[in-house]
Amino acid sequence: MKKKLNRKNFNTVFHNIFGEGIVIEQRWDGIESRVKFRSGLCLWLPTKWLKPLEIEEKELDRISSRRLLEAFRLGIVPHQDVEYFTFGRNYEIKQFQIALDALKEGKGGVMVIEGEYGSGKSHLAEYLRHLALKQGFPTTYCELHIHETPPYRPKKVYHEIVYNLRYIKENCEYSYRDLLRMAGGIEINDHCFFAPVLKRIKEIEEEDLHAEVFWQWIEGESTKEYATDPLSPYRVRGGQKIPALYDFSTAADFYNYLLSGISYIVNNLGMGGLVLIIDEFEEINHIYEYNLRERGWAFLEGLIRISLNDETLKMINDTMLHNQVRPTPYAYKDTHILLLIAKTPGEDESLLRFIPNKIFLRKFSRGELEIIFDNLLRVYKSAYPEFEIEDKLLGNLLNTALKKNQKELREFIKFTVEAFDWVRLCYKKG
């Protein structure tokens, strides 16, 4: 006799050969289970061959719950509370954890997460960012944008990366500046940028305004011209020995060289390597001026290849784009970067030919969406303890949410929260 699973005993399982799947129904008193796997296979298998993947429910206070709901109403990622509402991505999280374990030993790599708009890419990327931070890795994030951080302006991308760099040590949060302060004892004398920078940091008095001028220059927010102007009262003495941070579209080599150097510092400080998350990677396809697009491709290709520790990029490579002011290799020695790319499917996939590790976000099944609906209800009741809803109305809202928004997770969540708002504020019983 077959038994349909309801939402209360619905479960996600893992099989050693077929991977992650969803139990749809069972028969013979649970001896066999019918499982739909990520690959699309739907098989009857002995239940004892399946390992349950437990979904941990965390208790939320009222403030955290309301913060989550406000983010969902806006259709954005709830950055501060993302760990409390990430569901059904066990496979992706496991693959990322494998990559983090390799990074602990200094081995970098590249992962691609691909999914349609609204499929939860940015949400998952933010969760993985939190996961890396919790495990002590210096972690940073950059969302490509055709105006704010275009890949053909590598200085802007570099500034965003170092500005967002964080790591946690002994329950305290640290930044890029702290990382460089810690690096004073590292042998990096042959790096054309970090060798003079680290030497200058030792001489800085942190409370001095000169120090802030220096840091803004080093982080790419200001310029060498401003920091070393002889007429400025805040001139950085000795700054002429430090190369300028060029704002050229051809400086793909120099900024990859800097990122490789940062990963070298991180590894030598005993923290494994740098976790770098690039979201909205498909923005490269929205650059329609040929020369700028090609230069953007060169920067991103270099970033991918140094993360894969391409030996040919440890020297000047004539097949790659190099600036003509101070050409450098793309990589400084071995690179220790775990690069995570989040993108939508696109027509031009030539950059990704280097990457073996690609994950395509599957669409959630009806059963999984029902669980998400239940979790949203739990969060909503935590935020508004007085909230009540009749079972019949709740069922109607679920069916409407599934019918209208099953293709986009973001819209499904947004619709559900707004429906609960309507019930709380406008619906009259009877």
C-alpha positions as CSV (number, residue, x, y, z in Angstrom):
1,M,0.0,0.0,0.0
2,K,1.3,3.4,-1.0
3,K,1.4,6.3,1.5
4,K,1.6,9.9,0.3
5,L,3.8,12.1,2.5
6,N,2.4,15.2,4.0
7,R,4.4,18.3,4.9
8,K,5.0,17.1,8.4
9,N,6.9,13.9,7.4
10,F,8.2,15.1,4.1
11,N,12.0,14.7,3.9
12,T,15.1,15.3,1.9
13,V,17.5,12.3,1.6
14,F,20.9,11.4,0.2
15,H,21.9,8.3,-1.8
16,N,25.5,7.3,-2.3
17,I,25.1,6.9,-6.1
18,F,22.2,9.2,-7.1
19,G,22.9,12.0,-4.7
20,E,20.3,14.3,-3.1
21,G,16.6,13.7,-3.6
22,I,13.1,14.2,-2.3
23,V,11.0,11.4,-0.9
24,I,7.6,11.6,-2.7
25,E,5.8,8.6,-1.3
26,Q,6.4,5.3,0.5
27,R,5.0,1.8,0.3
28,W,5.0,-1.5,2.3
29,D,5.0,0.3,5.7
30,G,8.0,2.5,4.7
31,I,10.3,-0.3,3.5
32,E,10.6,1.3,0.1
33,S,10.5,5.0,-0.9
34,R,10.0,6.7,-4.2
35,V,12.6,9.4,-4.6
36,K,13.0,12.2,-7.1
37,F,16.7,13.0,-7.5
38,R,18.4,16.2,-8.6
39,S,19.2,14.6,-12.0
40,G,15.5,14.1,-12.7
41,L,15.5,10.3,-12.0
42,C,12.5,9.1,-10.0
43,L,13.1,5.7,-8.5
44,W,11.7,3.2,-5.9
45,L,14.5,2.3,-3.6
46,P,14.9,0.5,-0.2
47,T,14.5,3.2,2.5
48,K,17.5,1.8,4.4
49,W,19.7,2.9,1.4
50,L,18.7,6.5,2.0
51,K,20.3,8.9,4.5
52,P,18.0,11.6,5.8
53,L,19.2,15.2,5.4
54,E,17.9,16.9,8.5
55,I,16.6,20.4,8.3
56,E,17.6,22.3,11.4
57,E,15.0,24.7,12.7
58,K,16.4,27.6,14.6
59,E,14.4,29.7,17.0
60,L,14.0,33.4,16.0
61,D,13.3,36.3,18.3
62,R,10.8,38.9,17.3
63,I,13.4,41.4,16.0
64,S,15.2,38.9,13.8
65,S,11.8,37.6,12.4
66,R,10.7,41.1,11.5
67,R,14.0,41.9,9.9
68,L,13.7,38.7,7.8
69,L,10.1,39.6,6.7
70,E,11.1,43.1,5.8
71,A,13.8,41.8,3.5
72,F,11.4,39.3,1.9
73,R,8.8,42.1,1.3
74,L,11.5,44.0,-0.7
75,G,12.5,40.8,-2.5
76,I,16.1,41.1,-1.3
77,V,18.6,38.9,0.6
78,P,18.2,39.1,4.4
79,H,22.0,39.5,4.9
80,Q,22.1,39.6,8.7
81,D,19.8,36.6,9.2
82,V,20.5,34.6,6.0
83,E,21.6,31.5,8.1
84,Y,18.1,31.3,9.6
85,F,16.3,30.9,6.3
86,T,18.3,28.8,3.9
87,F,16.6,25.6,2.8
88,G,17.0,22.8,0.3
89,R,20.5,23.5,-0.9
90,N,22.3,20.7,1.0
91,Y,24.1,19.6,-2.1
92,E,25.5,23.0,-3.0
93,I,26.5,23.7,0.6
94,K,28.3,20.3,0.7
95,Q,30.2,21.0,-2.5
96,F,31.3,24.4,-1.1
97,Q,32.4,22.9,2.2
98,I,34.6,20.4,0.2
99,A,36.2,23.4,-1.5
100,L,36.7,25.2,1.9
101,D,38.4,22.1,3.3
102,A,40.8,22.2,0.4
103,L,41.4,25.9,1.0
104,K,42.4,25.1,4.5
105,E,45.4,23.4,3.0
106,G,46.1,26.3,0.7
107,K,44.5,24.8,-2.4
108,G,42.2,27.3,-4.2
109,G,39.7,26.7,-7.0
110,V,36.6,28.0,-8.8
111,M,33.0,27.2,-8.4
112,V,30.1,28.4,-10.5
113,I,26.5,28.6,-9.3
114,E,24.1,29.2,-12.1
115,G,20.4,29.8,-11.9
116,E,17.6,31.9,-13.3
117,Y,16.6,35.3,-11.8
118,G,14.7,34.7,-8.6
119,S,16.1,31.2,-8.1
120,G,18.0,32.1,-4.9
121,K,21.5,32.6,-6.2
122,S,22.3,35.7,-4.3
123,H,20.7,34.2,-1.2
124,L,22.8,31.1,-1.4
125,A,26.0,33.1,-2.1
126,E,25.3,35.2,1.0
127,Y,24.8,32.0,3.0
128,L,28.1,30.6,1.7
129,R,29.8,33.9,2.6
130,H,28.6,33.5,6.2
131,L,29.8,29.9,6.2
132,A,33.3,30.8,5.1
133,L,33.5,33.6,7.7
134,K,32.4,31.3,10.5
135,Q,35.2,29.0,9.7
136,G,37.8,31.8,9.9
137,F,38.5,32.5,6.2
138,P,39.1,36.0,5.0
139,T,36.1,36.5,2.8
140,T,35.0,39.2,0.4
141,Y,32.2,39.9,-2.0
142,C,31.7,41.9,-5.2
143,E,28.6,42.4,-7.2
144,L,29.4,43.3,-10.8
145,H,27.5,46.3,-12.1
146,I,27.8,47.9,-15.5
147,H,28.2,51.4,-14.0
148,E,29.5,50.9,-10.4
149,T,31.9,48.0,-10.8
150,P,32.3,47.1,-14.4
151,P,34.9,44.4,-15.1
152,Y,36.7,46.7,-17.6
153,R,37.5,49.0,-14.7
154,P,39.5,46.6,-12.5
155,K,40.4,49.3,-10.0
156,K,36.7,49.7,-9.1
157,V,36.4,45.9,-8.7
158,Y,39.5,45.8,-6.5
159,H,38.2,48.7,-4.3
160,E,34.9,46.8,-3.8
161,I,36.8,43.6,-3.0
162,V,39.1,45.0,-0.4
163,Y,36.4,47.3,1.1
164,N,34.2,44.2,1.7
165,L,37.0,41.9,3.0
166,R,36.3,40.6,6.5
167,Y,37.5,37.8,8.7
168,I,36.7,36.7,12.2
169,K,39.4,35.8,14.8
170,E,38.7,35.1,18.5
171,N,35.1,36.3,18.0
172,C,36.2,39.7,16.7
173,E,35.7,41.0,13.2
174,Y,38.7,42.3,11.2
175,S,39.1,44.1,7.8
176,Y,41.6,44.5,5.0
177,R,43.5,47.1,7.0
178,D,43.9,44.7,9.9
179,L,45.1,42.0,7.5
180,L,47.9,44.2,6.2
181,R,48.9,45.3,9.7
182,M,49.3,41.6,10.7
183,A,51.4,40.9,7.6
184,G,54.4,42.9,8.8
185,G,56.6,39.9,9.3
186,I,55.9,38.2,6.0
187,E,58.7,37.8,3.5
188,I,57.2,39.4,0.4
189,N,60.1,41.6,-0.7
190,D,59.7,40.8,-4.4
191,H,56.1,42.0,-4.7
192,C,56.2,45.4,-6.4
193,F,53.2,46.8,-4.5
194,F,52.9,45.0,-1.1
195,A,56.7,45.1,-0.3
196,P,56.8,49.0,0.0
197,V,53.2,49.1,1.4
198,L,53.9,46.8,4.3
199,K,57.1,48.7,5.0
200,R,55.2,52.0,5.1
201,I,52.5,50.5,7.4
202,K,55.1,49.9,10.1
203,E,55.8,53.6,10.2
204,I,52.2,54.8,10.3
205,E,50.7,56.4,13.4
206,E,47.1,55.2,13.2
207,E,45.5,58.2,14.8
208,D,47.2,60.6,12.4
209,L,45.2,62.0,9.5
210,H,48.1,61.0,7.2
211,A,47.2,57.4,7.9
212,E,43.6,57.8,6.6
213,V,44.9,59.4,3.4
214,F,47.3,56.5,3.0
215,W,44.6,53.8,3.5
216,Q,42.2,55.5,1.1
217,W,44.9,55.4,-1.5
218,I,45.9,51.8,-0.8
219,E,42.2,50.6,-0.9
220,G,41.7,52.3,-4.3
221,E,39.3,55.0,-3.0
222,S,41.8,57.9,-3.6
223,T,44.8,58.3,-5.8
224,K,48.6,58.4,-5.5
225,E,48.6,62.0,-6.8
226,Y,46.5,63.2,-3.9
227,A,48.3,61.2,-1.3
228,T,51.8,62.3,-2.4
229,D,51.0,65.9,-3.4
230,P,54.0,68.0,-2.0
231,L,51.6,70.9,-1.2
232,S,49.2,68.8,0.8
233,P,49.4,69.0,4.7
234,Y,48.5,65.2,4.8
235,R,51.1,64.1,2.3
236,V,52.2,60.5,2.8
237,R,56.0,60.6,3.2
238,G,57.8,57.9,1.3
239,G,54.7,57.2,-0.9
240,Q,56.6,57.8,-4.1
241,K,58.2,54.3,-3.7
242,I,54.7,52.7,-3.9
243,P,53.2,52.1,-7.4
244,A,50.0,54.0,-8.3
245,L,46.8,52.1,-8.4
246,Y,46.1,52.6,-12.1
247,D,42.6,53.3,-13.3
248,F,43.3,51.9,-16.8
249,S,41.0,49.4,-18.5
250,T,44.2,47.5,-19.5
251,A,45.4,47.0,-15.9
252,A,43.8,43.5,-15.7
253,D,47.3,42.1,-15.0
254,F,48.1,44.5,-12.1
255,Y,44.9,44.0,-10.1
256,N,45.0,40.2,-10.5
257,Y,48.6,40.4,-9.3
258,L,47.4,42.3,-6.2
259,L,44.6,39.8,-5.5
260,S,47.1,37.0,-5.8
261,G,49.4,38.8,-3.4
262,I,46.6,39.2,-0.9
263,S,45.9,35.4,-1.0
264,Y,49.7,34.8,-0.5
265,I,49.5,37.0,2.7
266,V,46.4,35.2,3.9
267,N,48.0,31.8,3.4
268,N,51.3,32.9,5.2
269,L,49.2,34.1,8.1
270,G,47.9,30.6,8.6
271,M,44.4,31.3,7.4
272,G,44.4,29.0,4.3
273,G,43.3,31.3,1.6
274,L,41.0,34.0,0.4
275,V,37.3,33.3,-0.3
276,L,36.1,35.7,-3.1
277,I,32.5,35.7,-4.2
278,I,31.6,37.4,-7.5
279,D,27.8,37.9,-8.0
280,E,26.0,39.1,-11.2
281,F,28.8,37.7,-13.3
282,E,26.6,37.9,-16.4
283,E,27.0,41.7,-16.4
284,I,30.0,41.1,-18.7
285,N,27.4,40.2,-21.4
286,H,25.8,43.7,-21.0
287,I,28.9,45.6,-22.2
288,Y,28.3,46.4,-25.9
289,E,31.4,48.4,-26.7
290,Y,33.8,45.8,-28.1
291,N,37.1,47.0,-26.7
292,L,35.8,47.5,-23.2
293,R,34.1,44.1,-23.2
294,E,37.3,42.4,-24.3
295,R,39.2,44.1,-21.5
296,G,36.6,43.1,-19.0
297,W,36.9,39.5,-20.3
298,A,40.7,39.7,-19.9
299,F,40.4,40.7,-16.2
300,L,37.8,38.0,-15.4
301,E,39.7,35.3,-17.3
302,G,42.8,36.2,-15.4
303,L,41.0,36.0,-12.1
304,I,39.6,32.6,-12.9
305,R,43.0,31.3,-14.1
306,I,45.0,32.5,-11.1
307,S,42.4,31.0,-8.8
308,L,43.0,27.7,-10.6
309,N,46.8,28.4,-10.0
310,D,47.6,28.5,-13.7
311,E,51.4,28.2,-13.9
312,T,51.6,30.2,-17.2
313,L,50.4,33.4,-15.4
314,K,53.3,33.5,-13.0
315,M,55.3,35.3,-15.7
316,I,54.5,37.9,-18.3
317,N,52.2,36.1,-20.8
318,D,52.0,37.5,-24.3
319,T,48.7,35.9,-24.9
320,M,47.1,37.9,-22.1
321,L,46.3,41.7,-21.8
322,H,49.0,43.7,-20.0
323,N,49.2,47.4,-19.2
324,Q,52.1,49.3,-20.7
325,V,52.9,51.5,-17.6
326,R,54.0,48.7,-15.2
327,P,53.2,45.3,-16.7
328,T,53.2,42.5,-14.1
329,P,52.4,38.8,-14.2
330,Y,48.8,38.0,-13.4
331,A,49.8,35.8,-10.4
332,Y,52.3,36.4,-7.7
333,K,53.7,32.9,-6.9
334,D,51.1,30.3,-5.9
335,T,47.6,31.7,-5.5
336,H,45.3,30.7,-2.7
337,I,41.9,31.9,-3.8
338,L,38.5,30.1,-3.7
339,L,36.5,32.0,-6.3
340,L,32.7,31.5,-6.2
341,I,30.9,32.9,-9.3
342,A,27.1,33.4,-9.2
343,K,25.4,33.9,-12.6
344,T,22.4,33.5,-14.7
345,P,22.5,31.3,-17.8
346,G,23.9,33.2,-20.7
347,E,24.8,32.8,-24.4
348,D,28.5,33.4,-24.1
349,E,30.0,30.8,-21.8
350,S,33.6,30.9,-23.2
351,L,35.1,32.2,-19.9
352,L,33.7,29.2,-18.0
353,R,35.6,26.6,-20.2
354,F,38.3,26.6,-17.6
355,I,36.0,25.6,-14.7
356,P,35.1,21.9,-14.0
357,N,33.0,22.6,-10.9
358,K,29.7,24.0,-12.0
359,I,26.4,23.7,-10.1
360,F,23.0,24.5,-11.7
361,L,20.4,25.5,-9.2
362,R,17.4,23.2,-9.6
363,K,13.9,24.5,-9.2
364,F,12.2,23.6,-5.9
365,S,9.6,20.9,-6.1
366,R,6.0,21.5,-4.8
367,G,6.8,19.6,-1.6
368,E,9.8,21.8,-0.9
369,L,7.8,25.0,-1.6
370,E,5.2,23.8,0.9
371,I,7.9,23.4,3.5
372,I,9.2,27.0,2.7
373,F,5.6,28.2,3.1
374,D,5.4,26.5,6.5
375,N,8.7,28.1,7.6
376,L,7.5,31.5,6.5
377,L,4.3,31.0,8.6
378,R,6.5,30.1,11.5
379,V,8.7,33.2,11.1
380,Y,5.6,35.4,10.6
381,K,4.0,34.1,13.8
382,S,7.3,34.8,15.6
383,A,7.2,38.4,14.3
384,Y,3.5,38.9,15.1
385,P,2.5,36.6,18.0
386,E,-1.1,37.7,17.7
387,F,-1.4,36.6,14.1
388,E,-4.0,33.9,13.4
389,I,-5.3,32.4,10.2
390,E,-7.9,29.8,9.4
391,D,-6.8,26.5,8.0
392,K,-9.0,26.8,4.9
393,L,-7.7,30.3,4.1
394,L,-4.2,29.1,4.7
395,G,-4.7,26.3,2.2
396,N,-6.1,28.7,-0.4
397,L,-3.1,31.1,0.0
398,L,-0.7,28.2,-0.4
399,N,-2.4,27.0,-3.6
400,T,-2.5,30.6,-5.0
401,A,1.2,31.1,-4.2
402,L,2.1,27.8,-5.9
403,K,0.0,28.5,-9.0
404,K,1.3,32.1,-9.5
405,N,4.9,31.9,-8.4
406,Q,6.2,28.4,-8.6
407,K,8.9,29.3,-11.2
408,E,10.5,32.1,-9.1
409,L,11.4,31.4,-5.5
410,R,11.9,35.1,-4.8
411,E,8.3,35.9,-6.0
412,F,6.9,32.9,-4.1
413,I,8.4,34.2,-0.8
414,K,7.4,37.8,-1.5
415,F,3.8,36.9,-2.4
416,T,3.4,34.7,0.7
417,V,4.6,37.3,3.1
418,E,2.4,40.0,1.5
419,A,-0.6,37.6,1.7
420,F,0.0,37.1,5.4
421,D,0.2,40.9,5.7
422,W,-3.2,41.2,4.0
423,V,-4.7,38.6,6.3
424,R,-3.3,40.4,9.4
425,L,-4.3,43.9,8.4
426,C,-7.4,43.6,6.1
427,Y,-9.0,40.3,6.4
428,K,-12.2,40.1,8.5
429,K,-13.3,36.7,9.8
430,G,-16.7,35.5,8.9
